[in-house]
Amino acid sequence: MRRMGTLKIERHAYRAFTVVSFAIALVASPVLVAAAFIAATLVGAIELLGCLPIGRAWCIALLMANAAVVGAAGQGLMGTAAAVFTLFAIDAVFLSVGLRVEDEGRYNATVVLGAVSLATIGLAAVEASELFLIHTTRMPPLQECIVLMAAQDFFASAGGRIWPRGRLAPRISPNKTVSGAGFGLAAGLGAWLILRGSIGSNFTLVQALITLTAGTLGDLLFSSIKRALLIKDFSRMLGRKGGILDRIDSTILSSLVSHAFHS
């Protein structure tokens, strides 16, 4: 009975955390939002490295190499593209040399997915530093992207539990449903419509749809590497709800798409 009560409290606390996060992203200073997102991506990178079967020295070297590329990344779409390939190459080499995985199939998956994930995390920090300076409304693209992802993630999770229909990607994330993805997409579009009708939006309808879809794909990307590493969460920083990376995985990829639209 006590255990059930604890789970109920944790569930309500997480919902409250999600609502408060949504409200902060909606009204907070763009600089504060960008700084918080950059910090979250750094924590996420550390969490991911902590899950990989490589030594501490390799982790530090890999983190420093990624930080160097992120710091030197050029602005605009071409600078982002160049940084993508550079980060992927560096991460793939480091992981190929440093990983110690007995299962060859799992090794290959971990190298590829780990390189993609680390490159994506690093670039998200770059885009965060740029996107909060680029805006055509009172809310910069990065901040609007975070609001859309918060709405999508919350209602995708709630809708999937209330009306579970169809498996979205059973081999990658068995708990994700087609109905949940539909609820999340509808909620994200609803948030976009509210912003468009009030303070204005940085996205067209097509751009909003692509950004929201990228969020779902980002979620599946990081679920793939968890599946390859045979883990449920990247850390226990948030208790039963996993780590920071588990909470921002969809926003990481969608922020890159958002940057591509506004480069």
C-alpha positions as CSV (number, residue, x, y, z in Angstrom):
1,M,0.0,0.0,0.0
2,R,2.8,2.4,0.9
3,R,4.5,1.5,-2.4
4,M,1.4,2.4,-4.4
5,G,1.1,5.7,-2.5
6,T,4.7,6.5,-3.3
7,L,4.2,5.8,-7.0
8,K,1.1,8.0,-7.1
9,I,3.0,10.8,-5.4
10,E,5.8,10.4,-7.9
11,R,3.4,10.5,-10.8
12,H,1.7,13.6,-9.6
13,A,5.1,15.3,-8.9
14,Y,6.2,14.5,-12.5
15,R,3.0,15.9,-14.0
16,A,3.5,19.1,-11.9
17,F,7.1,19.3,-13.0
18,T,6.0,19.0,-16.7
19,V,3.4,21.8,-16.3
20,V,5.8,24.1,-14.4
21,S,8.5,23.5,-17.1
22,F,6.0,24.3,-19.8
23,A,5.0,27.5,-18.0
24,I,8.6,28.6,-17.5
25,A,9.5,27.9,-21.2
26,L,6.5,30.0,-22.2
27,V,7.2,33.1,-20.1
28,A,10.9,33.0,-19.2
29,S,13.6,35.2,-20.6
30,P,14.9,33.8,-24.0
31,V,18.5,34.1,-22.6
32,L,17.5,32.1,-19.5
33,V,15.8,29.4,-21.6
34,A,18.8,29.1,-24.0
35,A,21.3,28.9,-21.1
36,A,19.2,26.2,-19.4
37,F,18.9,24.2,-22.6
38,I,22.7,24.4,-23.2
39,A,23.3,23.2,-19.6
40,A,20.8,20.4,-20.1
41,T,22.6,19.2,-23.3
42,L,25.9,19.2,-21.4
43,V,24.4,17.1,-18.6
44,G,22.8,14.9,-21.3
45,A,26.1,14.3,-23.0
46,I,27.7,13.3,-19.7
47,E,24.8,11.0,-18.9
48,L,25.2,9.3,-22.3
49,L,28.9,8.9,-21.9
50,G,28.3,7.4,-18.5
51,C,26.2,4.7,-20.1
52,L,28.7,3.8,-22.7
53,P,31.0,0.9,-21.9
54,I,34.2,3.0,-22.2
55,G,36.8,4.0,-19.7
56,R,36.7,7.4,-17.8
57,A,39.8,8.7,-19.8
58,W,38.0,8.0,-23.1
59,C,34.9,9.8,-21.8
60,I,36.8,12.9,-20.8
61,A,38.8,12.9,-24.1
62,L,35.6,12.4,-26.1
63,L,33.8,15.2,-24.2
64,M,36.7,17.6,-24.8
65,A,36.9,16.8,-28.5
66,N,33.1,17.4,-28.9
67,A,33.4,20.6,-26.9
68,A,36.2,21.8,-29.2
69,V,34.2,21.1,-32.3
70,V,31.1,22.8,-30.9
71,G,33.1,25.9,-29.9
72,A,34.6,26.2,-33.4
73,A,31.4,25.5,-35.3
74,G,30.5,28.1,-37.9
75,Q,27.2,29.8,-38.0
76,G,24.4,29.2,-40.5
77,L,23.3,26.0,-42.3
78,M,26.7,25.3,-43.8
79,G,28.5,25.7,-40.5
80,T,26.0,23.4,-38.9
81,A,26.4,20.8,-41.6
82,A,30.2,20.9,-41.4
83,A,30.0,20.5,-37.6
84,V,27.6,17.5,-38.0
85,F,30.1,15.6,-40.2
86,T,33.1,16.5,-38.0
87,L,31.4,15.5,-34.8
88,F,30.1,12.2,-36.3
89,A,33.6,11.3,-37.6
90,I,35.3,12.1,-34.3
91,D,32.7,10.3,-32.2
92,A,32.7,7.2,-34.4
93,V,36.5,6.9,-34.2
94,F,36.6,7.4,-30.5
95,L,33.8,4.9,-29.9
96,S,35.2,2.4,-32.3
97,V,38.5,2.4,-30.4
98,G,37.2,2.9,-26.9
99,L,34.1,0.7,-26.7
100,R,34.3,-2.7,-25.0
101,V,31.3,-4.7,-26.0
102,E,31.3,-8.5,-26.4
103,D,28.3,-8.7,-28.7
104,E,29.5,-7.7,-32.2
105,G,26.0,-6.7,-33.3
106,R,25.4,-4.6,-30.3
107,Y,28.9,-3.1,-30.7
108,N,28.1,-1.9,-34.2
109,A,24.7,-0.5,-33.2
110,T,26.3,1.3,-30.2
111,V,29.0,2.9,-32.3
112,V,26.6,4.3,-34.9
113,L,23.9,5.3,-32.5
114,G,26.3,6.7,-30.0
115,A,28.1,8.8,-32.6
116,V,24.8,10.2,-34.0
117,S,23.5,10.9,-30.5
118,L,26.6,12.7,-29.3
119,A,26.8,14.7,-32.5
120,T,23.2,15.7,-32.1
121,I,23.7,16.7,-28.5
122,G,26.7,18.8,-29.3
123,L,25.0,20.6,-32.1
124,A,21.9,21.3,-30.1
125,A,24.0,23.4,-27.7
126,V,25.4,25.4,-30.7
127,E,21.9,26.0,-32.1
128,A,20.7,27.1,-28.6
129,S,23.4,29.7,-28.4
130,E,22.3,31.0,-31.9
131,L,18.6,30.6,-31.9
132,F,17.8,32.7,-28.9
133,L,19.3,35.7,-30.8
134,I,17.2,35.0,-33.9
135,H,13.6,36.0,-33.6
136,T,10.7,37.6,-35.5
137,T,8.3,37.6,-32.6
138,R,8.5,38.1,-28.8
139,M,9.4,34.4,-28.6
140,P,12.6,33.2,-30.3
141,P,12.5,29.9,-32.4
142,L,14.3,27.8,-29.7
143,Q,11.9,28.9,-27.0
144,E,8.9,28.2,-29.2
145,C,10.4,24.8,-30.2
146,I,10.7,23.9,-26.5
147,V,7.0,24.9,-25.8
148,L,5.8,22.8,-28.8
149,M,7.9,19.8,-27.6
150,A,6.6,20.1,-24.0
151,A,3.0,20.1,-25.2
152,Q,3.6,17.2,-27.6
153,D,5.5,15.1,-25.0
154,F,3.0,15.6,-22.2
155,F,-0.1,14.8,-24.3
156,A,1.6,11.9,-26.2
157,S,2.3,10.2,-22.8
158,A,-1.1,11.0,-21.4
159,G,-3.0,10.1,-24.5
160,G,-1.1,6.9,-25.0
161,R,-2.0,5.7,-21.5
162,I,-5.7,6.8,-21.7
163,W,-6.3,5.3,-25.2
164,P,-3.5,3.0,-26.2
165,R,-3.9,2.0,-29.9
166,G,-1.3,0.5,-32.1
167,R,2.5,0.2,-31.5
168,L,4.5,3.0,-33.0
169,A,7.9,1.3,-32.9
170,P,7.7,-1.9,-30.9
171,R,11.3,-3.0,-31.4
172,I,12.7,0.4,-30.3
173,S,10.2,1.6,-27.7
174,P,7.4,-0.9,-26.9
175,N,5.4,1.5,-24.8
176,K,5.0,4.2,-27.5
177,T,1.7,4.0,-29.3
178,V,0.3,5.4,-32.6
179,S,-2.6,7.0,-30.7
180,G,-0.2,8.6,-28.2
181,A,1.8,10.1,-31.1
182,G,-1.4,11.4,-32.6
183,F,-2.5,13.0,-29.4
184,G,1.0,14.6,-29.1
185,L,1.0,15.9,-32.6
186,A,-2.5,17.4,-32.1
187,A,-1.4,19.1,-28.9
188,G,1.8,20.4,-30.5
189,L,-0.3,21.9,-33.3
190,G,-2.7,23.3,-30.8
191,A,0.1,25.1,-29.0
192,W,1.4,26.4,-32.3
193,L,-2.1,27.8,-33.2
194,I,-2.4,29.5,-29.8
195,L,1.0,31.1,-30.2
196,R,0.3,32.1,-33.8
197,G,-3.0,33.7,-32.8
198,S,-1.6,35.6,-29.8
199,I,2.1,36.7,-30.1
200,G,2.8,35.2,-33.5
201,S,4.9,32.2,-34.5
202,N,8.3,31.7,-36.1
203,F,7.0,28.6,-38.0
204,T,4.6,28.0,-40.9
205,L,2.2,25.1,-40.6
206,V,4.5,22.8,-42.6
207,Q,7.5,23.8,-40.5
208,A,5.6,23.2,-37.3
209,L,4.6,19.7,-38.5
210,I,8.2,18.9,-39.5
211,T,9.5,20.2,-36.2
212,L,7.0,18.1,-34.2
213,T,7.8,15.0,-36.3
214,A,11.5,15.6,-35.7
215,G,10.8,15.6,-32.0
216,T,9.2,12.1,-32.2
217,L,12.1,10.9,-34.3
218,G,14.6,12.3,-31.8
219,D,12.8,10.4,-29.0
220,L,13.1,7.2,-31.0
221,L,16.8,7.9,-31.8
222,F,17.7,8.0,-28.1
223,S,15.4,5.1,-27.3
224,S,17.4,3.1,-29.9
225,I,20.7,3.7,-28.2
226,K,19.1,2.7,-24.8
227,R,17.9,-0.4,-26.5
228,A,21.4,-1.1,-27.9
229,L,22.9,-0.6,-24.5
230,L,20.2,-2.6,-22.7
231,I,19.3,0.2,-20.3
232,K,15.9,1.8,-19.5
233,D,17.1,5.3,-18.6
234,F,20.3,7.3,-19.2
235,S,20.5,8.1,-15.4
236,R,18.4,8.2,-12.3
237,M,18.8,12.0,-11.7
238,L,15.0,12.4,-11.8
239,G,14.2,9.2,-10.0
240,R,11.8,6.8,-11.8
241,K,11.5,9.3,-14.7
242,G,15.2,8.8,-15.7
243,G,17.7,11.5,-16.4
244,I,17.9,14.9,-18.1
245,L,18.6,13.4,-21.5
246,D,15.5,11.2,-21.2
247,R,13.4,14.4,-20.8
248,I,15.0,16.5,-23.6
249,D,15.7,13.9,-26.2
250,S,12.9,15.0,-28.5
251,T,13.8,18.7,-28.1
252,I,17.4,18.1,-29.1
253,L,16.6,16.9,-32.7
254,S,13.7,19.3,-33.2
255,S,15.9,22.3,-32.2
256,L,18.3,21.4,-35.0
257,V,15.4,21.3,-37.5
258,S,14.2,24.6,-36.1
259,H,17.7,26.1,-36.7
260,A,17.7,24.8,-40.3
261,F,14.5,26.8,-40.9
262,H,15.9,30.0,-39.5
263,S,19.5,29.9,-40.7
